[in-house]
């Protein structure tokens, strides 16, 4: 039972444009959501998070949006840069417990 | 550095052998987690340590898997009688738990069972 879903396995975007990565979840008990970025042969790197009491959190070029009624969150990267090319994982927490991850979306930013 | 450190970075072993994977968390982090990522899969939770509490072992796939955390710091994940399906990248993370805190990951141990 996949509680966190990333339905797009890959995304290609032109440099300078916006990248939008999507994530859906099924467990309404999740109260904290995170995005991680992963390069090959490295561990995931924490990017940005959002509490379930908020609907938006922004940090520089990265913004996460949460729509609780739709059980949907998205990560916006603008402007996209070639160095953003990586696999992005959406993850969710319930009461500070272990992370439940999506299967990841591979982002390629074309120069 | 000051990040989560895992060793070895790569391990190749024969089916049936035991392996030990090590994790050194970020200093001051009380929570420690083990995950694994099999080929083409997302990250799968294995076990969670928080302070002196009994660990949450709910993600361990079989009784061949065990983990301990000595002195509230370093952790070892042991896989006995390894099988080919154990091949994966094993990732350790730590955080200022409990509560909603970002977990910080090491670079993982890539385990290959021949």
gemmi code that builds the backbone of each chain (N, CA, C; Angstrom):
import gemmi

chains = {
    "A": [
        ("UNK", (0.857, -1.189, 0.000), (0.000, 0.000, 0.000), (0.893, 1.239, 0.000)),
        ("UNK", (0.913, 1.955, -1.120), (1.781, 3.108, -1.265), (1.057, 4.322, -0.712)),
        ("UNK", (1.459, 4.793, 0.456), (0.763, 5.905, 1.102), (1.194, 7.260, 0.562)),
        ("UNK", (2.379, 7.306, -0.034), (2.876, 8.544, -0.638), (3.227, 8.216, -2.085)),
        ("UNK", (2.648, 8.962, -3.009), (2.797, 8.619, -4.422), (3.355, 9.784, -5.221)),
        ("UNK", (4.326, 9.472, -6.033), (4.824, 10.436, -7.007), (4.604, 9.787, -8.355)),
        ("UNK", (3.580, 10.242, -9.049), (3.123, 9.543, -10.248), (3.958, 9.830, -11.488)),
        ("UNK", (4.785, 10.862, -11.432), (5.639, 11.158, -12.583), (7.050, 10.671, -12.285)),
        ("UNK", (7.510, 9.632, -12.958), (8.858, 9.151, -12.677), (9.945, 10.097, -13.187)),
        ("UNK", (9.604, 10.944, -14.174), (10.620, 11.851, -14.690), (9.983, 13.134, -15.195)),
        ("UNK", (10.817, 14.184, -15.245), (10.376, 15.508, -15.688), (11.570, 16.197, -16.327)),
        ("UNK", (11.346, 16.810, -17.488), (12.412, 17.559, -18.154), (11.971, 18.999, -18.333)),
        ("UNK", (12.844, 19.939, -17.950), (12.486, 21.359, -17.953), (13.648, 22.157, -18.536)),
        ("UNK", (13.338, 23.227, -19.224), (14.365, 24.123, -19.749), (14.915, 24.993, -18.618)),
        ("UNK", (16.219, 25.218, -18.655), (16.853, 26.106, -17.683), (16.129, 27.454, -17.652)),
        ("UNK", (15.910, 27.984, -16.453), (15.247, 29.272, -16.292), (13.749, 29.175, -16.129)),
        ("UNK", (13.175, 28.029, -16.532), (11.726, 27.850, -16.398), (11.391, 27.280, -15.028)),
        ("UNK", (10.101, 27.132, -14.776), (9.654, 26.576, -13.504), (9.577, 25.046, -13.586)),
        ("UNK", (10.041, 24.395, -12.525), (9.858, 22.947, -12.377), (8.783, 22.733, -11.322)),
        ("UNK", (7.827, 21.881, -11.624), (6.764, 21.556, -10.667), (6.734, 20.057, -10.467)),
        ("UNK", (7.041, 19.649, -9.239), (7.031, 18.221, -8.899), (5.850, 17.965, -7.977)),
        ("UNK", (5.117, 16.907, -8.272), (3.873, 16.634, -7.559), (3.950, 15.390, -6.692)),
        ("UNK", (3.113, 15.387, -5.667), (3.087, 14.292, -4.708), (1.676, 14.178, -4.137)),
        ("UNK", (1.166, 12.965, -4.048), (-0.149, 12.709, -3.454), (0.016, 11.742, -2.290)),
        ("UNK", (-0.850, 11.875, -1.301), (-0.775, 10.956, -0.161), (-2.176, 10.495, 0.206)),
        ("UNK", (-2.229, 9.385, 0.899), (-3.538, 8.819, 1.244), (-3.832, 8.869, 2.741)),
        ("UNK", (-2.807, 8.964, 3.566), (-3.000, 8.911, 5.021), (-3.255, 10.322, 5.571)),
        ("UNK", (-4.472, 10.584, 6.022), (-4.818, 11.916, 6.506), (-4.176, 12.234, 7.859)),
        ("UNK", (-3.509, 11.247, 8.468), (-2.838, 11.475, 9.744), (-1.460, 12.120, 9.578)),
        ("UNK", (-0.927, 12.114, 8.372), (0.367, 12.756, 8.153), (0.267, 14.236, 8.537)),
        ("UNK", (1.259, 14.726, 9.304), (1.192, 16.111, 9.752), (2.425, 16.929, 9.402)),
        ("UNK", (3.335, 16.337, 8.651), (4.557, 17.053, 8.291), (5.073, 16.441, 6.998)),
        ("UNK", (5.428, 17.308, 6.058), (5.830, 16.832, 4.747), (7.180, 17.434, 4.382)),
        ("UNK", (7.987, 16.648, 3.711), (9.340, 17.079, 3.381), (9.658, 16.727, 1.929)),
        ("UNK", (10.548, 17.498, 1.351), (11.118, 17.170, 0.048), (12.624, 16.968, 0.214)),
        ("UNK", (13.105, 15.894, -0.408), (14.523, 15.586, -0.410), (14.996, 15.529, -1.856)),
        ("UNK", (16.267, 15.860, -2.035), (16.914, 15.809, -3.346), (18.027, 14.781, -3.251)),
        ("UNK", (18.172, 13.967, -4.293), (19.199, 12.922, -4.226), (19.999, 12.879, -5.518)),
        ("UNK", (21.322, 12.996, -5.356), (22.245, 12.788, -6.471), (22.700, 11.329, -6.441)),
        ("UNK", (23.157, 10.805, -7.569), (23.647, 9.423, -7.587), (24.771, 9.201, -6.578)),
        ("UNK", (24.747, 8.078, -5.930), (25.782, 7.646, -4.980), (25.873, 8.545, -3.744)),
        ("UNK", (24.868, 9.373, -3.520), (24.830, 10.181, -2.304), (23.516, 9.927, -1.577)),
        ("UNK", (23.499, 10.257, -0.285), (22.254, 10.145, 0.448), (21.322, 11.291, 0.117)),
        ("UNK", (20.015, 11.139, 0.428), (19.076, 12.241, 0.197), (19.457, 13.462, 1.026)),
        ("UNK", (19.283, 14.633, 0.436), (19.561, 15.903, 1.112), (18.249, 16.619, 1.359)),
        ("UNK", (18.027, 17.025, 2.602), (16.799, 17.734, 2.939), (16.743, 19.078, 2.209)),
        ("UNK", (15.589, 19.370, 1.607), (15.396, 20.611, 0.856), (14.489, 21.589, 1.587)),
        ("UNK", (13.268, 21.158, 1.837), (12.258, 22.055, 2.376), (11.143, 21.217, 2.981)),
        ("UNK", (10.456, 21.774, 3.964), (9.373, 21.037, 4.608), (8.169, 21.949, 4.813)),
        ("UNK", (7.055, 21.334, 5.177), (5.849, 22.095, 5.473), (5.023, 21.345, 6.495)),
        ("UNK", (4.511, 22.080, 7.467), (3.618, 21.511, 8.445), (2.204, 21.462, 7.868)),
        ("UNK", (1.408, 20.521, 8.364), (0.047, 20.378, 7.842), (-0.859, 21.547, 8.196)),
        ("UNK", (-0.393, 22.423, 9.088), (-1.222, 23.582, 9.440), (-0.989, 24.746, 8.477)),
        ("UNK", (-0.054, 24.581, 7.563), (0.244, 25.633, 6.590), (-0.129, 25.165, 5.195)),
        ("UNK", (-0.206, 26.122, 4.266), (-0.459, 25.727, 2.883), (0.675, 26.134, 1.942)),
        ("UNK", (1.656, 26.840, 2.485), (2.775, 27.267, 1.639), (3.996, 27.511, 2.503)),
        ("UNK", (5.150, 27.127, 1.970), (6.412, 27.462, 2.614), (7.425, 27.739, 1.512)),
        ("UNK", (8.139, 28.842, 1.664), (9.052, 29.283, 0.610), (10.460, 29.419, 1.167)),
        ("UNK", (11.441, 28.984, 0.376), (12.840, 29.133, 0.762), (13.646, 29.360, -0.511)),
        ("UNK", (13.917, 30.628, -0.785), (14.680, 30.948, -1.983), (13.931, 30.545, -3.238)),
        ("UNK", (14.579, 29.728, -4.067), (13.953, 29.298, -5.323), (12.932, 28.179, -5.130)),
        ("UNK", (12.834, 27.662, -3.924), (11.991, 26.497, -3.655), (10.754, 26.907, -2.866)),
        ("UNK", (9.599, 26.464, -3.344), (8.341, 26.689, -2.640), (7.567, 25.385, -2.607)),
        ("UNK", (7.055, 25.048, -1.435), (6.211, 23.861, -1.318), (4.793, 24.319, -1.019)),
        ("UNK", (3.839, 23.735, -1.731), (2.418, 24.020, -1.547), (1.734, 22.757, -1.036)),
        ("UNK", (0.826, 22.948, -0.073), (0.085, 21.812, 0.469), (-1.412, 22.066, 0.333)),
        ("UNK", (-2.123, 21.136, -0.276), (-3.574, 21.168, -0.383), (-4.113, 19.973, 0.393)),
        ("UNK", (-4.494, 20.218, 1.642), (-4.905, 19.115, 2.518), (-6.182, 18.451, 2.048)),
        ("UNK", (-7.108, 19.234, 1.533), (-8.376, 18.635, 1.118), (-8.170, 17.668, -0.036)),
        ("UNK", (-7.193, 17.979, -0.885), (-6.896, 17.105, -2.024), (-5.815, 16.088, -1.692)),
        ("UNK", (-5.224, 16.186, -0.500), (-4.095, 15.331, -0.091), (-3.011, 15.379, -1.171)),
        ("UNK", (-2.624, 16.601, -1.472), (-1.675, 16.830, -2.565), (-0.667, 17.895, -2.154)),
        ("UNK", (0.595, 17.659, -2.479), (1.575, 18.718, -2.318), (2.446, 18.799, -3.556)),
        ("UNK", (3.045, 19.965, -3.719), (3.896, 20.165, -4.885), (5.105, 20.998, -4.490)),
        ("UNK", (6.173, 20.777, -5.214), (7.409, 21.541, -5.041), (7.638, 22.334, -6.322)),
        ("UNK", (7.780, 23.652, -6.171), (8.066, 24.519, -7.301), (9.502, 25.000, -7.192)),
        ("UNK", (10.223, 24.901, -8.291), (11.586, 25.397, -8.344), (11.631, 26.437, -9.462)),
        ("UNK", (11.946, 27.686, -9.057), (12.002, 28.717, -10.091), (13.041, 29.777, -9.736)),
        ("UNK", (13.936, 30.143, -10.642), (14.131, 29.509, -11.937), (14.914, 28.200, -11.795)),
        ("UNK", (14.636, 27.229, -12.644), (15.352, 25.960, -12.610), (16.767, 26.143, -13.155)),
        ("UNK", (17.690, 25.420, -12.548), (19.102, 25.481, -12.947), (19.602, 24.065, -13.242)),
        ("UNK", (20.607, 23.925, -14.107), (21.127, 22.573, -14.412), (21.548, 21.797, -13.166)),
        ("UNK", (22.049, 22.490, -12.150), (22.446, 21.825, -10.914), (21.291, 21.262, -10.124)),
        ("UNK", (20.071, 21.613, -10.514), (18.886, 21.061, -9.846), (18.574, 19.655, -10.353)),
        ("UNK", (19.235, 19.224, -11.411), (18.990, 17.893, -11.971), (19.351, 16.826, -10.940)),
        ("UNK", (18.360, 16.048, -10.539), (18.518, 15.050, -9.468), (17.200, 14.286, -9.366)),
        ("UNK", (17.158, 13.338, -8.451), (15.893, 12.674, -8.119), (15.316, 13.356, -6.886)),
        ("UNK", (14.044, 13.714, -6.939), (13.367, 14.386, -5.845), (12.366, 13.439, -5.196)),
        ("UNK", (12.497, 13.311, -3.869), (11.596, 12.454, -3.111), (10.693, 13.301, -2.224)),
        ("UNK", (9.439, 12.981, -2.255), (8.466, 13.528, -1.326), (8.391, 12.556, -0.142)),
        ("UNK", (8.256, 13.086, 1.076), (8.168, 12.214, 2.246), (7.187, 12.806, 3.244)),
        ("UNK", (6.629, 11.949, 4.076), (5.630, 12.392, 5.047), (5.904, 11.783, 6.408)),
        ("UNK", (5.547, 12.541, 7.449), (5.724, 12.106, 8.835), (4.387, 12.126, 9.560)),
        ("UNK", (4.230, 11.199, 10.498), (3.082, 11.201, 11.386), (3.604, 11.201, 12.810)),
        ("UNK", (3.347, 12.284, 13.535), (3.785, 12.420, 14.929), (5.279, 12.178, 15.092)),
        ("UNK", (6.067, 12.715, 14.172), (7.510, 12.633, 14.302), (8.064, 11.231, 14.186)),
        ("UNK", (7.344, 10.348, 13.584), (7.755, 8.945, 13.454), (8.605, 8.768, 12.190)),
        ("UNK", (8.749, 7.561, 11.732), (9.589, 7.319, 10.561), (8.973, 7.940, 9.308)),
        ("UNK", (9.857, 8.298, 8.371), (9.431, 8.890, 7.114), (8.824, 7.835, 6.192)),
        ("UNK", (7.755, 8.235, 5.513), (7.196, 7.427, 4.436), (7.488, 8.162, 3.139)),
        ("UNK", (8.218, 7.514, 2.252), (8.699, 8.154, 1.030), (7.874, 7.771, -0.184)),
        ("UNK", (7.831, 8.708, -1.147), (7.369, 8.368, -2.475), (8.498, 7.699, -3.236)),
        ("UNK", (8.212, 7.305, -4.474), (9.198, 6.577, -5.274), (10.131, 7.499, -6.046)),
        ("UNK", (9.903, 8.805, -5.966), (10.840, 9.750, -6.563), (10.475, 10.187, -7.967)),
        ("UNK", (10.911, 11.397, -8.306), (10.779, 11.945, -9.667), (12.157, 12.427, -10.097)),
        ("UNK", (12.589, 11.942, -11.259), (13.890, 12.361, -11.778), (13.714, 13.634, -12.587)),
        ("UNK", (14.332, 14.728, -12.122), (14.262, 16.017, -12.805), (15.518, 16.238, -13.630)),
        ("UNK", (15.323, 16.578, -14.887), (16.433, 16.947, -15.762), (16.210, 18.384, -16.221)),
        ("UNK", (17.172, 19.259, -15.933), (17.080, 20.648, -16.353), (18.028, 20.841, -17.522)),
        ("UNK", (17.472, 21.166, -18.674), (18.253, 21.298, -19.914), (18.841, 22.697, -20.024)),
        ("UNK", (20.137, 22.792, -20.320), (20.760, 24.119, -20.450), (20.197, 24.878, -21.652)),
    ],
    "B": [
        ("UNK", (33.726, 15.342, 8.404), (32.734, 16.389, 8.442), (31.742, 16.179, 9.575)),
        ("UNK", (30.702, 17.017, 9.607), (29.745, 16.980, 10.693), (28.485, 16.222, 10.325)),
        ("UNK", (28.461, 15.583, 9.166), (27.266, 14.895, 8.725), (27.190, 13.471, 9.249)),
        ("UNK", (26.157, 12.741, 8.794), (26.004, 11.330, 9.132), (27.038, 10.539, 8.327)),
        ("UNK", (27.753, 9.679, 9.012), (28.816, 8.895, 8.378), (28.447, 7.419, 8.369)),
        ("UNK", (28.555, 6.774, 7.214), (28.259, 5.353, 7.106), (29.462, 4.607, 6.542)),
        ("UNK", (29.641, 3.384, 7.049), (30.713, 2.549, 6.519), (30.306, 1.083, 6.530)),
        ("UNK", (30.816, 0.276, 5.586), (31.579, 0.723, 4.426), (30.663, 1.405, 3.402)),
        ("UNK", (31.244, 2.041, 2.397), (30.424, 2.663, 1.367), (29.907, 1.608, 0.383)),
        ("UNK", (30.690, 0.562, 0.216), (30.302, -0.546, -0.645), (30.665, -1.860, 0.032)),
        ("UNK", (29.798, -2.856, -0.139), (30.085, -4.174, 0.419), (29.568, -5.228, -0.548)),
        ("UNK", (30.465, -6.117, -0.946), (30.087, -7.242, -1.794), (30.364, -8.507, -0.996)),
        ("UNK", (29.386, -9.374, -0.904), (29.574, -10.593, -0.135), (28.796, -11.735, -0.767)),
        ("UNK", (29.141, -12.939, -0.339), (28.474, -14.116, -0.882), (27.188, -14.406, -0.124)),
        ("UNK", (26.248, -14.946, -0.829), (24.995, -15.372, -0.213), (25.292, -16.293, 0.970)),
        ("UNK", (24.567, -16.042, 2.071), (24.729, -16.871, 3.257), (25.656, -16.280, 4.303)),
        ("UNK", (26.474, -15.299, 3.915), (27.372, -14.661, 4.875), (26.614, -13.609, 5.697)),
        ("UNK", (27.183, -13.291, 6.862), (26.636, -12.198, 7.683), (27.351, -10.897, 7.333)),
        ("UNK", (26.626, -9.779, 7.413), (27.256, -8.476, 7.184), (26.857, -7.509, 8.304)),
        ("UNK", (27.763, -6.574, 8.573), (27.499, -5.514, 9.548), (27.723, -4.176, 8.885)),
        ("UNK", (26.735, -3.301, 9.021), (26.819, -1.960, 8.461), (26.825, -0.966, 9.620)),
        ("UNK", (27.633, 0.073, 9.485), (27.804, 0.996, 10.602), (27.291, 2.388, 10.258)),
        ("UNK", (26.747, 3.059, 11.279), (26.264, 4.433, 11.113), (26.714, 5.274, 12.295)),
        ("UNK", (27.308, 6.411, 11.987), (27.713, 7.385, 12.988), (26.841, 8.627, 12.792)),
        ("UNK", (25.898, 8.889, 13.696), (24.961, 9.996, 13.456), (25.611, 11.350, 13.731)),
        ("UNK", (24.866, 12.399, 13.433), (25.306, 13.759, 13.733), (25.314, 13.924, 15.247)),
        ("UNK", (26.380, 14.515, 15.758), (26.517, 14.702, 17.194), (25.326, 15.489, 17.749)),
        ("UNK", (24.736, 14.976, 18.827), (23.605, 15.657, 19.448), (22.243, 15.189, 18.961)),
        ("UNK", (22.229, 14.436, 17.865), (20.956, 13.904, 17.373), (20.565, 12.683, 18.207)),
        ("UNK", (19.344, 12.719, 18.732), (18.912, 11.621, 19.588), (18.171, 10.537, 18.816)),
        ("UNK", (17.688, 10.870, 17.638), (16.935, 9.898, 16.835), (17.807, 9.376, 15.701)),
        ("UNK", (17.729, 8.066, 15.471), (18.515, 7.427, 14.409), (17.617, 6.448, 13.677)),
        ("UNK", (17.709, 6.451, 12.359), (16.833, 5.654, 11.508), (17.675, 4.868, 10.499)),
        ("UNK", (17.202, 3.685, 10.171), (17.748, 2.930, 9.044), (16.647, 2.768, 7.992)),
        ("UNK", (17.043, 3.000, 6.739), (16.176, 2.793, 5.586), (16.951, 1.973, 4.557)),
        ("UNK", (16.243, 1.430, 3.590), (16.958, 0.836, 2.464), (16.229, 1.201, 1.170)),
        ("UNK", (17.011, 1.245, 0.100), (16.467, 1.529, -1.218), (16.913, 0.415, -2.150)),
        ("UNK", (15.948, -0.396, -2.543), (16.232, -1.455, -3.509), (16.137, -0.874, -4.900)),
        ("UNK", (16.694, -1.572, -5.879), (16.754, -1.076, -7.250), (15.366, -0.722, -7.753)),
        ("UNK", (15.218, 0.531, -8.207), (13.948, 0.965, -8.776), (12.849, 1.219, -7.772)),
        ("UNK", (13.181, 1.176, -6.488), (12.171, 1.367, -5.442), (12.432, 2.656, -4.675)),
        ("UNK", (11.425, 3.073, -3.918), (11.604, 4.200, -3.008), (12.338, 3.752, -1.758)),
        ("UNK", (12.486, 4.677, -0.833), (13.154, 4.346, 0.422), (12.179, 3.666, 1.368)),
        ("UNK", (12.637, 2.579, 1.975), (11.789, 1.751, 2.828), (12.329, 1.806, 4.251)),
        ("UNK", (11.465, 2.151, 5.197), (11.854, 2.229, 6.601), (12.182, 0.844, 7.146)),
        ("UNK", (13.244, 0.773, 7.969), (13.626, -0.479, 8.609), (13.465, -0.423, 10.121)),
        ("UNK", (14.156, 0.516, 10.782), (14.168, 0.551, 12.241), (14.475, 1.967, 12.708)),
        ("UNK", (13.996, 2.305, 13.920), (14.112, 3.659, 14.452), (14.491, 3.591, 15.919)),
        ("UNK", (15.531, 4.337, 16.308), (15.959, 4.463, 17.695), (15.691, 5.893, 18.154)),
        ("UNK", (15.124, 6.034, 19.332), (14.929, 7.359, 19.920), (15.403, 7.311, 21.367)),
        ("UNK", (16.508, 7.979, 21.642), (17.044, 8.046, 22.987), (17.216, 6.660, 23.580)),
        ("UNK", (16.710, 6.487, 24.799), (16.819, 5.207, 25.494), (15.570, 4.337, 25.352)),
        ("UNK", (14.636, 4.783, 24.523), (13.400, 4.022, 24.344), (13.668, 2.751, 23.543)),
        ("UNK", (12.759, 1.788, 23.694), (12.860, 0.572, 22.887), (12.721, 0.945, 21.414)),
        ("UNK", (13.550, 0.373, 20.549), (13.491, 0.749, 19.136), (12.200, 0.286, 18.463)),
        ("UNK", (11.810, 1.029, 17.441), (10.677, 0.647, 16.589), (11.234, -0.224, 15.472)),
        ("UNK", (10.976, -1.535, 15.564), (11.537, -2.484, 14.609), (10.526, -2.889, 13.535)),
        ("UNK", (9.453, -2.134, 13.423), (8.328, -2.578, 12.605), (8.652, -2.726, 11.121)),
        ("UNK", (9.737, -2.107, 10.656), (10.075, -2.190, 9.238), (11.056, -3.288, 8.876)),
        ("UNK", (11.589, -3.989, 9.852), (12.572, -5.032, 9.548), (11.891, -6.153, 8.762)),
        ("UNK", (12.446, -6.548, 7.621), (11.743, -7.497, 6.740), (11.758, -8.942, 7.232)),
        ("UNK", (12.729, -9.310, 8.061), (12.766, -10.684, 8.583), (13.622, -10.716, 9.827)),
        ("UNK", (13.616, -11.865, 10.514), (14.406, -11.968, 11.741), (15.902, -12.123, 11.451)),
        ("UNK", (16.271, -12.122, 10.186), (17.706, -12.114, 9.864), (18.301, -10.722, 10.059)),
        ("UNK", (17.429, -9.733, 10.162), (17.858, -8.340, 10.316), (17.777, -7.936, 11.778)),
        ("UNK", (18.821, -7.272, 12.265), (18.804, -6.728, 13.619), (19.665, -5.475, 13.629)),
        ("UNK", (19.443, -4.650, 14.635), (20.242, -3.433, 14.762), (20.386, -3.105, 16.224)),
        ("UNK", (21.477, -2.453, 16.550), (21.660, -1.956, 17.896), (22.291, -0.576, 17.836)),
        ("UNK", (22.097, 0.128, 18.917), (22.675, 1.465, 19.028), (23.341, 1.550, 20.386)),
        ("UNK", (24.656, 1.642, 20.394), (25.411, 1.615, 21.642), (25.662, 3.034, 22.144)),
        ("UNK", (25.410, 3.234, 23.444), (25.696, 4.531, 24.056), (24.928, 5.680, 23.452)),
        ("UNK", (23.823, 5.382, 22.802), (23.006, 6.431, 22.209), (23.637, 7.123, 21.031)),
        ("UNK", (24.676, 6.512, 20.445), (25.343, 7.169, 19.321), (25.432, 6.233, 18.122)),
        ("UNK", (26.557, 5.550, 17.975), (26.806, 4.704, 16.803), (25.811, 3.545, 16.751)),
        ("UNK", (25.398, 3.219, 15.543), (24.484, 2.098, 15.349), (25.079, 1.124, 14.333)),
        ("UNK", (24.793, -0.164, 14.547), (25.158, -1.171, 13.558), (23.905, -1.929, 13.138)),
        ("UNK", (23.799, -2.152, 11.851), (22.725, -2.969, 11.279), (23.370, -4.271, 10.835)),
        ("UNK", (22.841, -5.379, 11.335), (23.398, -6.698, 11.022), (22.391, -7.493, 10.211)),
        ("UNK", (22.873, -8.079, 9.138), (22.046, -8.970, 8.327), (22.720, -10.334, 8.362)),
        ("UNK", (22.003, -11.318, 8.878), (22.553, -12.676, 8.969), (22.106, -13.502, 7.772)),
        ("UNK", (22.952, -14.430, 7.376), (22.614, -15.381, 6.292), (22.033, -14.631, 5.090)),
        ("UNK", (22.817, -13.711, 4.556), (22.316, -12.814, 3.522), (21.754, -13.575, 2.322)),
        ("UNK", (20.737, -12.966, 1.723), (20.087, -13.484, 0.526), (20.235, -12.454, -0.588)),
        ("UNK", (20.051, -12.872, -1.829), (20.224, -11.953, -2.950), (19.236, -10.799, -2.892)),
        ("UNK", (18.046, -11.028, -2.352), (17.066, -9.943, -2.271), (17.440, -8.885, -1.238)),
        ("UNK", (18.496, -9.146, -0.450), (18.970, -8.131, 0.498), (19.822, -7.071, -0.197)),
        ("UNK", (20.187, -7.305, -1.448), (20.980, -6.316, -2.184), (20.214, -5.012, -2.287)),
        ("UNK", (20.828, -3.933, -1.845), (20.166, -2.623, -1.812), (21.179, -1.604, -1.308)),
        ("UNK", (20.750, -0.347, -1.308), (21.528, 0.694, -0.626), (20.883, 0.899, 0.740)),
        ("UNK", (21.672, 0.766, 1.785), (21.183, 0.915, 3.149), (21.576, 2.307, 3.642)),
        ("UNK", (20.565, 3.081, 3.998), (20.762, 4.479, 4.375), (20.442, 4.683, 5.850)),
        ("UNK", (21.278, 5.457, 6.488), (21.073, 5.828, 7.879), (20.758, 7.319, 7.933)),
        ("UNK", (19.890, 7.701, 8.839), (19.554, 9.108, 9.030), (19.487, 9.407, 10.520)),
        ("UNK", (19.693, 10.683, 10.870), (19.524, 11.080, 12.265), (18.814, 12.429, 12.319)),
        ("UNK", (18.249, 12.720, 13.480), (17.535, 13.988, 13.642), (17.504, 14.365, 15.113)),
        ("UNK", (17.136, 15.633, 15.378), (16.884, 16.085, 16.741), (15.486, 15.608, 17.137)),
        ("UNK", (15.282, 14.325, 17.267), (13.959, 13.825, 17.577), (13.645, 13.952, 19.053)),
        ("UNK", (12.427, 13.641, 19.511), (11.281, 13.345, 18.660), (10.635, 14.613, 18.122)),
        ("UNK", (9.556, 14.475, 17.418), (8.877, 15.625, 16.839), (9.164, 15.748, 15.358)),
        ("UNK", (8.513, 16.703, 14.743), (8.653, 16.896, 13.307), (9.946, 17.629, 12.996)),
        ("UNK", (10.988, 16.849, 12.777), (12.303, 17.397, 12.484), (12.804, 16.785, 11.195)),
        ("UNK", (13.512, 17.554, 10.371), (14.100, 16.940, 9.172), (15.119, 15.880, 9.555)),
        ("UNK", (15.112, 14.772, 8.851), (16.115, 13.746, 9.045), (17.247, 13.991, 8.055)),
        ("UNK", (18.461, 13.821, 8.537), (19.640, 14.057, 7.716), (20.306, 12.724, 7.431)),
        ("UNK", (20.583, 12.462, 6.163), (21.031, 11.153, 5.720), (22.533, 11.081, 5.475)),
        ("UNK", (23.072, 9.888, 5.691), (24.406, 9.567, 5.223), (24.348, 9.187, 3.749)),
        ("UNK", (25.511, 8.857, 3.192), (25.576, 8.501, 1.770), (25.257, 7.039, 1.503)),
        ("UNK", (25.043, 6.272, 2.562), (24.595, 4.909, 2.370), (25.701, 3.890, 2.194)),
        ("UNK", (25.315, 2.624, 2.377), (26.178, 1.483, 2.063), (25.500, 0.700, 0.949)),
        ("UNK", (26.211, 0.544, -0.161), (25.661, -0.249, -1.271), (26.047, -1.704, -1.038)),
        ("UNK", (25.062, -2.538, -0.758), (25.295, -3.947, -0.452), (24.915, -4.798, -1.649)),
        ("UNK", (25.852, -5.618, -2.077), (25.611, -6.526, -3.194), (25.850, -7.953, -2.735)),
        ("UNK", (24.840, -8.796, -2.897), (24.938, -10.197, -2.492), (25.076, -11.041, -3.760)),
        ("UNK", (26.180, -11.777, -3.835), (26.439, -12.575, -5.043), (25.772, -13.942, -4.969)),
    ],
}
model = gemmi.Model(1)
for chain_id, residues in chains.items():
    chain = gemmi.Chain(chain_id)
    for i, (resn, *xyz) in enumerate(residues, 1):
        res = gemmi.Residue()
        res.name, res.seqid = resn, gemmi.SeqId(i, " ")
        for name, pos in zip(("N", "CA", "C"), xyz):
            atom = gemmi.Atom()
            atom.name, atom.element = name, gemmi.Element(name[0])
            atom.pos, atom.b_iso = gemmi.Position(*pos), 0.0
            res.add_atom(atom)
        chain.add_residue(res)
    model.add_chain(chain)
structure = gemmi.Structure()
structure.add_model(model)
structure.setup_entities()
